[in-house]
Amino acid sequence: MKTALISDIHGNFEALEAVLADIREQQVSRIFCLGDIVGYGPNPRECLDEVIRSCEITILGNHDAATLFDPDGFNPVALQAVYWTRDQLDQTVGDASQTNKRWDFLGELPKKHSEDNLLFVHGSAREPTNEYVFPEDVYKRSKLDAIFSRVTQYCFQGHTHIPGVFTHDFDFITPDECDYEYQLDSNKALINVGSVGQPRDEDPRSCYTIFDSVTNQLQFRRLSYAYDETARKIYRIEQLHNSLGDRLKAGR
């Protein structure tokens, strides 16, 4: 069975539309979202509605949680975007029941999902919502040991917006290094599925991952989308800092 894994949409509807269109051509059985549907981007309502329609499982991201509760540890640009996002979700546009549906959906999101030897989180197996696992953490053996100890075999995650595979022997394999396909084996692995709406690996294209549970094969997919249009929307919104549009063009 093939599962499409998307994460870190961040209110970027143009990117989400491009990714979902591609997913429909890949003969996948289901779509999982690993969190951060909202935050930073100009279309939180539209992205939430699409995830509600399209995803079988959705995990709570830190920006999703910040929209619900008191934000903690956010820089001023991110914090201002959180407050603007709340206002957008509170606005009734069209069907009033849809506003409540969005809030109810966010409020019921789990912090993690497990099935067989697979774990799905936003951040890490140790701290599902907020912990970052960066590529340079391969040099922090105690941190990775602690995280791997909580994984049965494979853990799928997002949060850093940097796709790749952390191997059991403390290596990080980028999509470029494996020609966008990676064969998992019996050893444990942490898989960052990349970001749909705000890539940070200096590649502005959207990224998502397909996992085949029969063959244990990973496929990282990169897609061009109209990031200039998303940036223009951001520039028109006073409460969203222009840097949030600029970074889309540079993939950072």
Secondary structure, DSSP 4 states (H G I P E B T S, - for coil): -EEEEE---TT-HHHHHHHHHHHTTTT-SEEEE-S--SSSSS-HHHHHHHHHHH-SEE---HHHHHHHS---S--HHHHHHHHHHHHHHHS--S-HHHHHHHHHHHHT--SEEEETTEEEESS-SSSTTT----GGGGG-HHHHHHHHTT-SSEEEE-SS---EEEETTS-EE-TGGGTTEEE--SS-EEEE---SS---SS--SEEEEEEETTTTEEEEEEE---HHHHHHHHHT-TTS-THHHHHHHHT-
